Amino acid sequence: MTTRETGLDVVREMMGGQAATKLGASAASHTFGAPIAAYAVDQVFADIWTRPGLDRRSRSLVAMSVMIAMRQPHEFAIHMGAGLNNGLTLKEIEEVLIQALPYVGYPAIATALAAATEVIKERGLDAGEHYAGHRGLL
């Protein structure tokens, strides 16, 4: 298996077939930004996400924490979805937000909460018996 195939397999497992197809096509396109997509597949997913030091659940926790700190709601949502696919629970993701709170502050957490709410709705997790809802901070 090539590095590219390994990376696309990881993307497929974490983010679904559509994301893998789109990222793979972008990486192979020879258009503007294609080298960046290729680095993402080959280095980030094929190399870093497959290292033996942390499992995928742990890597998802780290990635979400970084996206919270950087106030990147779109990327947080992507990594929250991947984290759910990697076996994280909503309670564990909520704990990431709580753990990050004293370090990044309420505005960053509020931004991530809004993105998390959208992921929860998109996945239909708001209909579960263990989900009491989210009303925002204010």
C-alpha positions in Angstrom: 0.0 0.0 0.0 1.3 3.4 -0.9 1.6 6.3 1.5 -1.2 8.1 -0.3 -3.5 5.0 -0.1 -2.7 4.7 3.7 -3.6 8.3 4.2 -6.8 8.1 2.3 -7.8 5.0 4.2 -7.3 6.9 7.5 -9.4 9.8 6.2 -12.1 7.3 5.0 -12.2 5.6 8.4 -12.3 8.9 10.4 -14.3 11.2 8.1 -16.1 9.0 5.6 -15.8 8.1 2.0 -16.9 11.5 0.6 -14.1 13.3 2.5 -11.5 10.8 1.3 -12.7 11.0 -2.3 -12.7 14.8 -2.2 -9.3 15.1 -0.5 -7.7 12.5 -2.8 -9.0 14.2 -5.9 -7.7 17.6 -4.6 -4.3 16.1 -3.9 -4.1 14.5 -7.3 -5.5 17.5 -9.2 -2.4 19.5 -10.0 -4.4 22.7 -9.4 -3.8 25.5 -6.9 -3.6 24.1 -3.4 -3.1 20.5 -4.6 0.3 20.2 -2.9 -1.2 21.2 0.4 -3.9 18.5 0.1 -1.1 16.0 -0.8 0.8 17.0 2.4 -2.4 16.5 4.4 -3.0 13.0 3.1 0.6 11.9 3.0 2.1 13.5 6.1 -0.8 14.3 8.4 -3.0 11.2 7.9 -0.6 8.6 6.6 2.3 9.5 8.9 1.2 11.4 12.0 -2.3 9.8 12.6 -0.8 6.3 12.3 2.1 6.7 14.7 2.1 4.2 17.6 2.4 6.7 20.5 -1.3 7.6 20.8 -4.4 5.9 19.6 -6.9 7.8 17.4 -9.2 8.7 20.2 -6.3 10.5 22.0 -5.2 12.1 18.8 -8.8 13.4 18.3 -8.8 14.9 21.7 -5.5 16.7 21.0 -6.8 17.9 17.5 -10.0 19.2 19.0 -8.1 21.0 21.8 -5.9 22.7 19.3 -8.8 23.8 17.2 -10.6 25.2 20.3 -7.4 27.2 21.2 -7.0 28.5 17.7 -10.8 29.4 17.5 -11.3 27.4 14.3 -14.9 26.3 14.5 -15.0 24.6 11.1 -11.9 22.5 11.8 -13.2 21.8 15.3 -16.4 20.4 13.8 -14.5 18.3 11.4 -12.3 16.9 14.2 -15.3 16.4 16.5 -16.9 14.3 13.8 -13.7 12.3 13.4 -13.5 12.0 17.2 -17.0 10.6 17.3 -16.0 8.1 14.5 -12.9 7.3 16.5 -15.1 6.3 19.5 -15.3 9.4 21.6 -18.6 10.1 23.4 -20.3 13.5 23.7 -19.5 13.5 27.4 -15.8 13.1 26.6 -15.9 15.9 24.0 -17.7 18.1 26.6 -14.9 17.4 29.0 -12.4 18.6 26.4 -14.3 21.9 26.3 -14.3 22.1 30.1 -10.6 21.3 30.4 -9.8 23.9 27.8 -11.9 26.6 29.4 -9.4 28.0 32.0 -6.7 28.1 29.3 -8.5 29.6 26.4 -11.5 31.5 28.0 -15.2 31.6 27.4 -15.2 33.2 23.9 -13.2 30.3 22.5 -15.4 27.8 24.2 -18.5 29.5 23.0 -17.2 29.3 19.5 -16.5 25.6 19.8 -19.9 25.0 21.5 -21.7 26.5 18.5 -19.8 24.3 16.2 -20.4 21.2 18.4 -24.1 22.0 18.5 -24.2 21.8 14.7 -22.3 18.5 14.6 -24.7 17.1 17.2 -27.7 18.2 15.1 -26.2 16.9 11.8 -25.6 13.5 13.3 -29.0 13.3 14.9 -27.4 13.0 18.3 -29.8 15.6 19.8 -32.6 13.0 19.6 -30.9 10.6 21.9 -32.3 9.9 25.4 -28.9 10.9 27.0 -28.9 14.3 25.3 -30.7 17.0 27.2 -29.9 19.8 24.7 -27.8 22.8 24.5 -29.0 26.3 25.1 -25.8 28.3 24.7 -23.9 30.3 27.3 -26.2 33.2 27.5 
